[in-house]
Amino acid sequence: MDTGQQTFCRLVADVIDGRAHWTAKLPEREVHPAPLLLTAEDRRRYDAERKRRQRARRSGKPT
């Protein structure tokens, strides 16, 4: 059975020998900045509208 220490040693040896293959990390999803720039009152309106759309989507009613 492989212990954590053996796995770590094997990984370190692969990196040192140049046999390790790194996978590319996917880019972070871009977040639309508009909700972050709203005033408190606009934010409340934005959240209420979002909730209304969510409720309509759940109930099947058109928005």
mmCIF file as Biopython writes it, N, C-alpha, C and O atoms, coordinates in Angstrom:
data_model
#
loop_
_atom_site.group_PDB
_atom_site.id
_atom_site.type_symbol
_atom_site.label_atom_id
_atom_site.label_alt_id
_atom_site.label_comp_id
_atom_site.label_asym_id
_atom_site.label_entity_id
_atom_site.label_seq_id
_atom_site.pdbx_PDB_ins_code
_atom_site.Cartn_x
_atom_site.Cartn_y
_atom_site.Cartn_z
_atom_site.occupancy
_atom_site.B_iso_or_equiv
_atom_site.auth_seq_id
_atom_site.auth_asym_id
_atom_site.pdbx_PDB_model_num
ATOM 1   N N  . MET A ? 1  ? 0.839   -1.180 0.000   1.0 0.0 1  A 1 
ATOM 2   C CA . MET A ? 1  ? 0.000   0.000  0.000   1.0 0.0 1  A 1 
ATOM 3   C C  . MET A ? 1  ? 0.881   1.240  0.000   1.0 0.0 1  A 1 
ATOM 4   O O  . MET A ? 1  ? 1.906   1.285  0.680   1.0 0.0 1  A 1 
ATOM 5   N N  . ASP A ? 2  ? 0.472   2.250  -0.772  1.0 0.0 2  A 1 
ATOM 6   C CA . ASP A ? 2  ? 1.245   3.474  -0.919  1.0 0.0 2  A 1 
ATOM 7   C C  . ASP A ? 2  ? 0.883   4.452  0.191   1.0 0.0 2  A 1 
ATOM 8   O O  . ASP A ? 2  ? -0.288  4.783  0.374   1.0 0.0 2  A 1 
ATOM 9   N N  . THR A ? 3  ? 1.877   4.909  0.923   1.0 0.0 3  A 1 
ATOM 10  C CA . THR A ? 3  ? 1.610   5.888  1.981   1.0 0.0 3  A 1 
ATOM 11  C C  . THR A ? 3  ? 1.743   7.296  1.411   1.0 0.0 3  A 1 
ATOM 12  O O  . THR A ? 3  ? 2.242   7.473  0.299   1.0 0.0 3  A 1 
ATOM 13  N N  . GLY A ? 4  ? 1.311   8.270  2.149   1.0 0.0 4  A 1 
ATOM 14  C CA . GLY A ? 4  ? 1.420   9.655  1.712   1.0 0.0 4  A 1 
ATOM 15  C C  . GLY A ? 4  ? 2.864   10.073 1.506   1.0 0.0 4  A 1 
ATOM 16  O O  . GLY A ? 4  ? 3.172   10.830 0.585   1.0 0.0 4  A 1 
ATOM 17  N N  . GLN A ? 5  ? 3.751   9.581  2.364   1.0 0.0 5  A 1 
ATOM 18  C CA . GLN A ? 5  ? 5.166   9.949  2.248   1.0 0.0 5  A 1 
ATOM 19  C C  . GLN A ? 5  ? 5.763   9.389  0.956   1.0 0.0 5  A 1 
ATOM 20  O O  . GLN A ? 5  ? 6.537   10.075 0.288   1.0 0.0 5  A 1 
ATOM 21  N N  . GLN A ? 6  ? 5.416   8.162  0.601   1.0 0.0 6  A 1 
ATOM 22  C CA . GLN A ? 6  ? 5.923   7.569  -0.633  1.0 0.0 6  A 1 
ATOM 23  C C  . GLN A ? 6  ? 5.403   8.327  -1.852  1.0 0.0 6  A 1 
ATOM 24  O O  . GLN A ? 6  ? 6.143   8.560  -2.808  1.0 0.0 6  A 1 
ATOM 25  N N  . THR A ? 7  ? 4.139   8.705  -1.810  1.0 0.0 7  A 1 
ATOM 26  C CA . THR A ? 7  ? 3.557   9.468  -2.917  1.0 0.0 7  A 1 
ATOM 27  C C  . THR A ? 7  ? 4.269   10.799 -3.063  1.0 0.0 7  A 1 
ATOM 28  O O  . THR A ? 7  ? 4.618   11.203 -4.172  1.0 0.0 7  A 1 
ATOM 29  N N  . PHE A ? 8  ? 4.487   11.487 -1.939  1.0 0.0 8  A 1 
ATOM 30  C CA . PHE A ? 8  ? 5.162   12.778 -1.966  1.0 0.0 8  A 1 
ATOM 31  C C  . PHE A ? 8  ? 6.574   12.635 -2.529  1.0 0.0 8  A 1 
ATOM 32  O O  . PHE A ? 8  ? 6.991   13.433 -3.368  1.0 0.0 8  A 1 
ATOM 33  N N  . CYS A ? 9  ? 7.306   11.627 -2.073  1.0 0.0 9  A 1 
ATOM 34  C CA . CYS A ? 9  ? 8.676   11.411 -2.562  1.0 0.0 9  A 1 
ATOM 35  C C  . CYS A ? 9  ? 8.686   11.130 -4.064  1.0 0.0 9  A 1 
ATOM 36  O O  . CYS A ? 9  ? 9.554   11.621 -4.787  1.0 0.0 9  A 1 
ATOM 37  N N  . ARG A ? 10 ? 7.727   10.345 -4.524  1.0 0.0 10 A 1 
ATOM 38  C CA . ARG A ? 10 ? 7.652   10.041 -5.950  1.0 0.0 10 A 1 
ATOM 39  C C  . ARG A ? 10 ? 7.345   11.299 -6.759  1.0 0.0 10 A 1 
ATOM 40  O O  . ARG A ? 10 ? 7.940   11.515 -7.815  1.0 0.0 10 A 1 
ATOM 41  N N  . LEU A ? 11 ? 6.422   12.129 -6.273  1.0 0.0 11 A 1 
ATOM 42  C CA . LEU A ? 11 ? 6.098   13.372 -6.972  1.0 0.0 11 A 1 
ATOM 43  C C  . LEU A ? 11 ? 7.292   14.316 -7.013  1.0 0.0 11 A 1 
ATOM 44  O O  . LEU A ? 11 ? 7.568   14.921 -8.049  1.0 0.0 11 A 1 
ATOM 45  N N  . VAL A ? 12 ? 7.996   14.445 -5.903  1.0 0.0 12 A 1 
ATOM 46  C CA . VAL A ? 12 ? 9.177   15.315 -5.859  1.0 0.0 12 A 1 
ATOM 47  C C  . VAL A ? 12 ? 10.235  14.800 -6.827  1.0 0.0 12 A 1 
ATOM 48  O O  . VAL A ? 12 ? 10.860  15.589 -7.534  1.0 0.0 12 A 1 
ATOM 49  N N  . ALA A ? 13 ? 10.439  13.496 -6.865  1.0 0.0 13 A 1 
ATOM 50  C CA . ALA A ? 13 ? 11.430  12.923 -7.779  1.0 0.0 13 A 1 
ATOM 51  C C  . ALA A ? 13 ? 11.034  13.184 -9.231  1.0 0.0 13 A 1 
ATOM 52  O O  . ALA A ? 13 ? 11.893  13.492 -10.057 1.0 0.0 13 A 1 
ATOM 53  N N  . ASP A ? 14 ? 9.745   13.064 -9.553  1.0 0.0 14 A 1 
ATOM 54  C CA . ASP A ? 14 ? 9.281   13.336 -10.918 1.0 0.0 14 A 1 
ATOM 55  C C  . ASP A ? 14 ? 9.511   14.791 -11.298 1.0 0.0 14 A 1 
ATOM 56  O O  . ASP A ? 14 ? 9.905   15.086 -12.427 1.0 0.0 14 A 1 
ATOM 57  N N  . VAL A ? 15 ? 9.267   15.700 -10.361 1.0 0.0 15 A 1 
ATOM 58  C CA . VAL A ? 15 ? 9.483   17.127 -10.642 1.0 0.0 15 A 1 
ATOM 59  C C  . VAL A ? 15 ? 10.964  17.400 -10.860 1.0 0.0 15 A 1 
ATOM 60  O O  . VAL A ? 15 ? 11.337  18.099 -11.802 1.0 0.0 15 A 1 
ATOM 61  N N  . ILE A ? 16 ? 11.791  16.863 -10.010 1.0 0.0 16 A 1 
ATOM 62  C CA . ILE A ? 16 ? 13.240  17.087 -10.125 1.0 0.0 16 A 1 
ATOM 63  C C  . ILE A ? 16 ? 13.777  16.501 -11.425 1.0 0.0 16 A 1 
ATOM 64  O O  . ILE A ? 16 ? 14.626  17.113 -12.073 1.0 0.0 16 A 1 
ATOM 65  N N  . ASP A ? 17 ? 13.295  15.328 -11.814 1.0 0.0 17 A 1 
ATOM 66  C CA . ASP A ? 17 ? 13.769  14.677 -13.042 1.0 0.0 17 A 1 
ATOM 67  C C  . ASP A ? 17 ? 13.129  15.262 -14.301 1.0 0.0 17 A 1 
ATOM 68  O O  . ASP A ? 17 ? 13.520  14.906 -15.413 1.0 0.0 17 A 1 
ATOM 69  N N  . GLY A ? 18 ? 12.160  16.145 -14.141 1.0 0.0 18 A 1 
ATOM 70  C CA . GLY A ? 18 ? 11.511  16.745 -15.302 1.0 0.0 18 A 1 
ATOM 71  C C  . GLY A ? 18 ? 10.457  15.860 -15.930 1.0 0.0 18 A 1 
ATOM 72  O O  . GLY A ? 18 ? 10.068  16.092 -17.074 1.0 0.0 18 A 1 
ATOM 73  N N  . ARG A ? 19 ? 9.988   14.861 -15.223 1.0 0.0 19 A 1 
ATOM 74  C CA . ARG A ? 19 ? 8.974   13.953 -15.767 1.0 0.0 19 A 1 
ATOM 75  C C  . ARG A ? 19 ? 7.556   14.359 -15.398 1.0 0.0 19 A 1 
ATOM 76  O O  . ARG A ? 19 ? 6.597   13.764 -15.890 1.0 0.0 19 A 1 
ATOM 77  N N  . ALA A ? 20 ? 7.410   15.359 -14.542 1.0 0.0 20 A 1 
ATOM 78  C CA . ALA A ? 20 ? 6.070   15.775 -14.110 1.0 0.0 20 A 1 
ATOM 79  C C  . ALA A ? 20 ? 5.415   16.592 -15.218 1.0 0.0 20 A 1 
ATOM 80  O O  . ALA A ? 20 ? 6.057   17.442 -15.834 1.0 0.0 20 A 1 
ATOM 81  N N  . HIS A ? 21 ? 4.150   16.332 -15.466 1.0 0.0 21 A 1 
ATOM 82  C CA . HIS A ? 21 ? 3.393   17.065 -16.476 1.0 0.0 21 A 1 
ATOM 83  C C  . HIS A ? 21 ? 2.354   17.918 -15.766 1.0 0.0 21 A 1 
ATOM 84  O O  . HIS A ? 21 ? 1.494   17.405 -15.050 1.0 0.0 21 A 1 
ATOM 85  N N  . TRP A ? 22 ? 2.444   19.206 -15.971 1.0 0.0 22 A 1 
ATOM 86  C CA . TRP A ? 22 ? 1.517   20.124 -15.315 1.0 0.0 22 A 1 
ATOM 87  C C  . TRP A ? 22 ? 0.332   20.373 -16.230 1.0 0.0 22 A 1 
ATOM 88  O O  . TRP A ? 22 ? 0.486   20.489 -17.445 1.0 0.0 22 A 1 
ATOM 89  N N  . THR A ? 23 ? -0.835  20.452 -15.646 1.0 0.0 23 A 1 
ATOM 90  C CA . THR A ? 23 ? -2.026  20.776 -16.430 1.0 0.0 23 A 1 
ATOM 91  C C  . THR A ? 23 ? -2.313  22.263 -16.293 1.0 0.0 23 A 1 
ATOM 92  O O  . THR A ? 23 ? -2.119  22.850 -15.229 1.0 0.0 23 A 1 
ATOM 93  N N  . ALA A ? 24 ? -2.772  22.854 -17.368 1.0 0.0 24 A 1 
ATOM 94  C CA . ALA A ? 24 ? -3.076  24.285 -17.345 1.0 0.0 24 A 1 
ATOM 95  C C  . ALA A ? 24 ? -4.340  24.522 -16.536 1.0 0.0 24 A 1 
ATOM 96  O O  . ALA A ? 24 ? -5.306  23.766 -16.636 1.0 0.0 24 A 1 
ATOM 97  N N  . LYS A ? 25 ? -4.324  25.569 -15.740 1.0 0.0 25 A 1 
ATOM 98  C CA . LYS A ? 25 ? -5.493  25.935 -14.953 1.0 0.0 25 A 1 
ATOM 99  C C  . LYS A ? 25 ? -6.441  26.739 -15.835 1.0 0.0 25 A 1 
ATOM 100 O O  . LYS A ? 25 ? -6.021  27.611 -16.596 1.0 0.0 25 A 1 
ATOM 101 N N  . LEU A ? 26 ? -7.714  26.429 -15.716 1.0 0.0 26 A 1 
ATOM 102 C CA . LEU A ? 26 ? -8.699  27.175 -16.487 1.0 0.0 26 A 1 
ATOM 103 C C  . LEU A ? 26 ? -8.764  28.613 -15.986 1.0 0.0 26 A 1 
ATOM 104 O O  . LEU A ? 26 ? -8.633  28.855 -14.787 1.0 0.0 26 A 1 
ATOM 105 N N  . PRO A ? 27 ? -8.964  29.565 -16.888 1.0 0.0 27 A 1 
ATOM 106 C CA . PRO A ? 27 ? -9.054  30.957 -16.438 1.0 0.0 27 A 1 
ATOM 107 C C  . PRO A ? 27 ? -10.296 31.167 -15.577 1.0 0.0 27 A 1 
ATOM 108 O O  . PRO A ? 27 ? -11.316 30.502 -15.758 1.0 0.0 27 A 1 
ATOM 109 N N  . GLU A ? 28 ? -10.189 32.099 -14.644 1.0 0.0 28 A 1 
ATOM 110 C CA . GLU A ? 28 ? -11.322 32.408 -13.778 1.0 0.0 28 A 1 
ATOM 111 C C  . GLU A ? 28 ? -12.459 32.979 -14.612 1.0 0.0 28 A 1 
ATOM 112 O O  . GLU A ? 28 ? -12.232 33.674 -15.603 1.0 0.0 28 A 1 
ATOM 113 N N  . ARG A ? 29 ? -13.679 32.679 -14.201 1.0 0.0 29 A 1 
ATOM 114 C CA . ARG A ? 29 ? -14.838 33.238 -14.881 1.0 0.0 29 A 1 
ATOM 115 C C  . ARG A ? 29 ? -14.899 34.732 -14.623 1.0 0.0 29 A 1 
ATOM 116 O O  . ARG A ? 29 ? -14.694 35.190 -13.499 1.0 0.0 29 A 1 
ATOM 117 N N  . GLU A ? 30 ? -15.182 35.480 -15.671 1.0 0.0 30 A 1 
ATOM 118 C CA . GLU A ? 30 ? -15.296 36.920 -15.489 1.0 0.0 30 A 1 
ATOM 119 C C  . GLU A ? 30 ? -16.622 37.240 -14.815 1.0 0.0 30 A 1 
ATOM 120 O O  . GLU A ? 30 ? -17.663 36.684 -15.166 1.0 0.0 30 A 1 
ATOM 121 N N  . VAL A ? 31 ? -16.571 38.137 -13.852 1.0 0.0 31 A 1 
ATOM 122 C CA . VAL A ? 31 ? -17.764 38.565 -13.142 1.0 0.0 31 A 1 
ATOM 123 C C  . VAL A ? 31 ? -18.125 39.953 -13.640 1.0 0.0 31 A 1 
ATOM 124 O O  . VAL A ? 31 ? -17.276 40.842 -13.705 1.0 0.0 31 A 1 
ATOM 125 N N  . HIS A ? 32 ? -19.383 40.130 -13.989 1.0 0.0 32 A 1 
ATOM 126 C CA . HIS A ? 32 ? -19.813 41.444 -14.460 1.0 0.0 32 A 1 
ATOM 127 C C  . HIS A ? 32 ? -19.759 42.416 -13.279 1.0 0.0 32 A 1 
ATOM 128 O O  . HIS A ? 32 ? -20.336 42.131 -12.230 1.0 0.0 32 A 1 
ATOM 129 N N  . PRO A ? 33 ? -19.083 43.551 -13.424 1.0 0.0 33 A 1 
ATOM 130 C CA . PRO A ? 33 ? -18.869 44.449 -12.285 1.0 0.0 33 A 1 
ATOM 131 C C  . PRO A ? 33 ? -20.084 45.285 -11.906 1.0 0.0 33 A 1 
ATOM 132 O O  . PRO A ? 33 ? -20.081 45.912 -10.846 1.0 0.0 33 A 1 
ATOM 133 N N  . ALA A ? 34 ? -21.121 45.314 -12.736 1.0 0.0 34 A 1 
ATOM 134 C CA . ALA A ? 34 ? -22.251 46.207 -12.479 1.0 0.0 34 A 1 
ATOM 135 C C  . ALA A ? 34 ? -22.853 46.048 -11.077 1.0 0.0 34 A 1 
ATOM 136 O O  . ALA A ? 34 ? -23.044 47.062 -10.407 1.0 0.0 34 A 1 
ATOM 137 N N  . PRO A ? 35 ? -23.165 44.834 -10.594 1.0 0.0 35 A 1 
ATOM 138 C CA . PRO A ? 35 ? -23.754 44.738 -9.253  1.0 0.0 35 A 1 
ATOM 139 C C  . PRO A ? 35 ? -22.830 45.267 -8.155  1.0 0.0 35 A 1 
ATOM 140 O O  . PRO A ? 35 ? -23.306 45.673 -7.095  1.0 0.0 35 A 1 
ATOM 141 N N  . LEU A ? 36 ? -21.531 45.267 -8.392  1.0 0.0 36 A 1 
ATOM 142 C CA . LEU A ? 36 ? -20.593 45.732 -7.371  1.0 0.0 36 A 1 
ATOM 143 C C  . LEU A ? 36 ? -20.533 47.249 -7.306  1.0 0.0 36 A 1 
ATOM 144 O O  . LEU A ? 36 ? -20.090 47.809 -6.303  1.0 0.0 36 A 1 
ATOM 145 N N  . LEU A ? 37 ? -20.979 47.927 -8.374  1.0 0.0 37 A 1 
ATOM 146 C CA . LEU A ? 37 ? -20.862 49.374 -8.452  1.0 0.0 37 A 1 
ATOM 147 C C  . LEU A ? 37 ? -22.158 50.091 -8.100  1.0 0.0 37 A 1 
ATOM 148 O O  . LEU A ? 37 ? -22.214 51.319 -8.167  1.0 0.0 37 A 1 
ATOM 149 N N  . LEU A ? 38 ? -23.189 49.365 -7.732  1.0 0.0 38 A 1 
ATOM 150 C CA . LEU A ? 38 ? -24.486 49.975 -7.478  1.0 0.0 38 A 1 
ATOM 151 C C  . LEU A ? 38 ? -24.532 50.656 -6.115  1.0 0.0 38 A 1 
ATOM 152 O O  . LEU A ? 38 ? -23.830 50.263 -5.183  1.0 0.0 38 A 1 
ATOM 153 N N  . THR A ? 39 ? -25.376 51.685 -6.017  1.0 0.0 39 A 1 
ATOM 154 C CA . THR A ? 39 ? -25.634 52.299 -4.715  1.0 0.0 39 A 1 
ATOM 155 C C  . THR A ? 39 ? -26.495 51.333 -3.907  1.0 0.0 39 A 1 
ATOM 156 O O  . THR A ? 39 ? -26.992 50.345 -4.448  1.0 0.0 39 A 1 
ATOM 157 N N  . ALA A ? 40 ? -26.672 51.608 -2.634  1.0 0.0 40 A 1 
ATOM 158 C CA . ALA A ? 40 ? -27.444 50.713 -1.770  1.0 0.0 40 A 1 
ATOM 159 C C  . ALA A ? 40 ? -28.879 50.558 -2.277  1.0 0.0 40 A 1 
ATOM 160 O O  . ALA A ? 40 ? -29.412 49.449 -2.320  1.0 0.0 40 A 1 
ATOM 161 N N  . GLU A ? 41 ? -29.501 51.679 -2.662  1.0 0.0 41 A 1 
ATOM 162 C CA . GLU A ? 41 ? -30.886 51.625 -3.156  1.0 0.0 41 A 1 
ATOM 163 C C  . GLU A ? 41 ? -30.966 50.855 -4.471  1.0 0.0 41 A 1 
ATOM 164 O O  . GLU A ? 41 ? -31.870 50.041 -4.659  1.0 0.0 41 A 1 
ATOM 165 N N  . ASP A ? 42 ? -30.025 51.108 -5.384  1.0 0.0 42 A 1 
ATOM 166 C CA . ASP A ? 42 ? -30.005 50.389 -6.660  1.0 0.0 42 A 1 
ATOM 167 C C  . ASP A ? 42 ? -29.735 48.907 -6.442  1.0 0.0 42 A 1 
ATOM 168 O O  . ASP A ? 42 ? -30.276 48.059 -7.152  1.0 0.0 42 A 1 
ATOM 169 N N  . ARG A ? 43 ? -28.903 48.601 -5.463  1.0 0.0 43 A 1 
ATOM 170 C CA . ARG A ? 43 ? -28.601 47.202 -5.152  1.0 0.0 43 A 1 
ATOM 171 C C  . ARG A ? 43 ? -29.858 46.478 -4.665  1.0 0.0 43 A 1 
ATOM 172 O O  . ARG A ? 43 ? -30.104 45.333 -5.046  1.0 0.0 43 A 1 
ATOM 173 N N  . ARG A ? 44 ? -30.657 47.149 -3.818  1.0 0.0 44 A 1 
ATOM 174 C CA . ARG A ? 44 ? -31.904 46.542 -3.342  1.0 0.0 44 A 1 
ATOM 175 C C  . ARG A ? 44 ? -32.849 46.275 -4.507  1.0 0.0 44 A 1 
ATOM 176 O O  . ARG A ? 44 ? -33.480 45.220 -4.576  1.0 0.0 44 A 1 
ATOM 177 N N  . ARG A ? 45 ? -32.944 47.248 -5.433  1.0 0.0 45 A 1 
ATOM 178 C CA . ARG A ? 45 ? -33.803 47.064 -6.607  1.0 0.0 45 A 1 
ATOM 179 C C  . ARG A ? 45 ? -33.294 45.917 -7.476  1.0 0.0 45 A 1 
ATOM 180 O O  . ARG A ? 45 ? -34.078 45.102 -7.964  1.0 0.0 45 A 1 
ATOM 181 N N  . TYR A ? 46 ? -31.974 45.861 -7.665  1.0 0.0 46 A 1 
ATOM 182 C CA . TYR A ? 46 ? -31.359 44.797 -8.469  1.0 0.0 46 A 1 
ATOM 183 C C  . TYR A ? 46 ? -31.657 43.431 -7.848  1.0 0.0 46 A 1 
ATOM 184 O O  . TYR A ? 46 ? -32.040 42.496 -8.552  1.0 0.0 46 A 1 
ATOM 185 N N  . ASP A ? 47 ? -31.479 43.316 -6.523  1.0 0.0 47 A 1 
ATOM 186 C CA . ASP A ? 47 ? -31.731 42.046 -5.837  1.0 0.0 47 A 1 
ATOM 187 C C  . ASP A ? 47 ? -33.204 41.651 -5.913  1.0 0.0 47 A 1 
ATOM 188 O O  . ASP A ? 47 ? -33.527 40.479 -6.109  1.0 0.0 47 A 1 
ATOM 189 N N  . ALA A ? 48 ? -34.107 42.641 -5.757  1.0 0.0 48 A 1 
ATOM 190 C CA . ALA A ? 48 ? -35.542 42.347 -5.831  1.0 0.0 48 A 1 
ATOM 191 C C  . ALA A ? 48 ? -35.913 41.842 -7.224  1.0 0.0 48 A 1 
ATOM 192 O O  . ALA A ? 48 ? -36.685 40.892 -7.358  1.0 0.0 48 A 1 
ATOM 193 N N  . GLU A ? 49 ? -35.367 42.474 -8.250  1.0 0.0 49 A 1 
ATOM 194 C CA . GLU A ? 49 ? -35.650 42.048 -9.628  1.0 0.0 49 A 1 
ATOM 195 C C  . GLU A ? 49 ? -35.098 40.645 -9.890  1.0 0.0 49 A 1 
ATOM 196 O O  . GLU A ? 49 ? -35.742 39.829 -10.549 1.0 0.0 49 A 1 
ATOM 197 N N  . ARG A ? 50 ? -33.908 40.375 -9.370  1.0 0.0 50 A 1 
ATOM 198 C CA . ARG A ? 50 ? -33.301 39.053 -9.533  1.0 0.0 50 A 1 
ATOM 199 C C  . ARG A ? 50 ? -34.160 37.990 -8.850  1.0 0.0 50 A 1 
ATOM 200 O O  . ARG A ? 50 ? -34.403 36.923 -9.412  1.0 0.0 50 A 1 
ATOM 201 N N  . LYS A ? 51 ? -34.620 38.294 -7.624  1.0 0.0 51 A 1 
ATOM 202 C CA . LYS A ? 51 ? -35.477 37.352 -6.904  1.0 0.0 51 A 1 
ATOM 203 C C  . LYS A ? 51 ? -36.786 37.125 -7.658  1.0 0.0 51 A 1 
ATOM 204 O O  . LYS A ? 51 ? -37.277 35.998 -7.727  1.0 0.0 51 A 1 
ATOM 205 N N  . ARG A ? 52 ? -37.355 38.201 -8.227  1.0 0.0 52 A 1 
ATOM 206 C CA . ARG A ? 52 ? -38.596 38.084 -8.984  1.0 0.0 52 A 1 
ATOM 207 C C  . ARG A ? 52 ? -38.399 37.154 -10.177 1.0 0.0 52 A 1 
ATOM 208 O O  . ARG A ? 52 ? -39.252 36.315 -10.465 1.0 0.0 52 A 1 
ATOM 209 N N  . ARG A ? 53 ? -37.270 37.308 -10.868 1.0 0.0 53 A 1 
ATOM 210 C CA . ARG A ? 53 ? -36.986 36.436 -12.018 1.0 0.0 53 A 1 
ATOM 211 C C  . ARG A ? 53 ? -36.806 34.989 -11.572 1.0 0.0 53 A 1 
ATOM 212 O O  . ARG A ? 53 ? -37.253 34.069 -12.256 1.0 0.0 53 A 1 
ATOM 213 N N  . GLN A ? 54 ? -36.145 34.783 -10.414 1.0 0.0 54 A 1 
ATOM 214 C CA . GLN A ? 54 ? -35.948 33.423 -9.912  1.0 0.0 54 A 1 
ATOM 215 C C  . GLN A ? 54 ? -37.284 32.767 -9.561  1.0 0.0 54 A 1 
ATOM 216 O O  . GLN A ? 54 ? -37.523 31.605 -9.893  1.0 0.0 54 A 1 
ATOM 217 N N  . ARG A ? 55 ? -38.154 33.530 -8.884  1.0 0.0 55 A 1 
ATOM 218 C CA . ARG A ? 55 ? -39.464 32.982 -8.518  1.0 0.0 55 A 1 
ATOM 219 C C  . ARG A ? 55 ? -40.277 32.651 -9.759  1.0 0.0 55 A 1 
ATOM 220 O O  . ARG A ? 55 ? -40.937 31.613 -9.815  1.0 0.0 55 A 1 
ATOM 221 N N  . ALA A ? 56 ? -40.232 33.535 -10.756 1.0 0.0 56 A 1 
ATOM 222 C CA . ALA A ? 56 ? -40.976 33.292 -11.994 1.0 0.0 56 A 1 
ATOM 223 C C  . ALA A ? 56 ? -40.436 32.063 -12.714 1.0 0.0 56 A 1 
ATOM 224 O O  . ALA A ? 56 ? -41.203 31.284 -13.279 1.0 0.0 56 A 1 
ATOM 225 N N  . ARG A ? 57 ? -39.132 31.890 -12.693 1.0 0.0 57 A 1 
ATOM 226 C CA . ARG A ? 57 ? -38.523 30.733 -13.352 1.0 0.0 57 A 1 
ATOM 227 C C  . ARG A ? 57 ? -38.960 29.445 -12.652 1.0 0.0 57 A 1 
ATOM 228 O O  . ARG A ? 57 ? -39.239 28.441 -13.308 1.0 0.0 57 A 1 
ATOM 229 N N  . ARG A ? 58 ? -39.018 29.478 -11.311 1.0 0.0 58 A 1 
ATOM 230 C CA . ARG A ? 58 ? -39.423 28.298 -10.558 1.0 0.0 58 A 1 
ATOM 231 C C  . ARG A ? 58 ? -40.892 27.958 -10.770 1.0 0.0 58 A 1 
ATOM 232 O O  . ARG A ? 58 ? -41.259 26.787 -10.867 1.0 0.0 58 A 1 
ATOM 233 N N  . SER A ? 59 ? -41.735 28.994 -10.842 1.0 0.0 59 A 1 
ATOM 234 C CA . SER A ? 59 ? -43.174 28.743 -10.973 1.0 0.0 59 A 1 
ATOM 235 C C  . SER A ? 59 ? -43.592 28.511 -12.421 1.0 0.0 59 A 1 
ATOM 236 O O  . SER A ? 59 ? -44.699 28.038 -12.679 1.0 0.0 59 A 1 
ATOM 237 N N  . GLY A ? 60 ? -42.709 28.843 -13.369 1.0 0.0 60 A 1 
ATOM 238 C CA . GLY A ? 60 ? -43.022 28.633 -14.771 1.0 0.0 60 A 1 
ATOM 239 C C  . GLY A ? 60 ? -43.735 29.795 -15.421 1.0 0.0 60 A 1 
ATOM 240 O O  . GLY A ? 60 ? -44.103 29.722 -16.593 1.0 0.0 60 A 1 
ATOM 241 N N  . LYS A ? 61 ? -43.938 30.884 -14.664 1.0 0.0 61 A 1 
ATOM 242 C CA . LYS A ? 61 ? -44.597 32.060 -15.234 1.0 0.0 61 A 1 
ATOM 243 C C  . LYS A ? 61 ? -43.597 32.858 -16.067 1.0 0.0 61 A 1 
ATOM 244 O O  . LYS A ? 61 ? -42.415 32.905 -15.727 1.0 0.0 61 A 1 
ATOM 245 N N  . PRO A ? 62 ? -44.050 33.481 -17.147 1.0 0.0 62 A 1 
ATOM 246 C CA . PRO A ? 62 ? -43.121 34.315 -17.933 1.0 0.0 62 A 1 
ATOM 247 C C  . PRO A ? 62 ? -42.749 35.578 -17.163 1.0 0.0 62 A 1 
ATOM 248 O O  . PRO A ? 62 ? -43.549 36.097 -16.384 1.0 0.0 62 A 1 
ATOM 249 N N  . THR A ? 63 ? -41.545 36.064 -17.382 1.0 0.0 63 A 1 
ATOM 250 C CA . THR A ? 63 ? -41.090 37.264 -16.666 1.0 0.0 63 A 1 
ATOM 251 C C  . THR A ? 63 ? -41.529 38.521 -17.360 1.0 0.0 63 A 1 
ATOM 252 O O  . THR A ? 63 ? -41.232 39.620 -16.893 1.0 0.0 63 A 1 
#
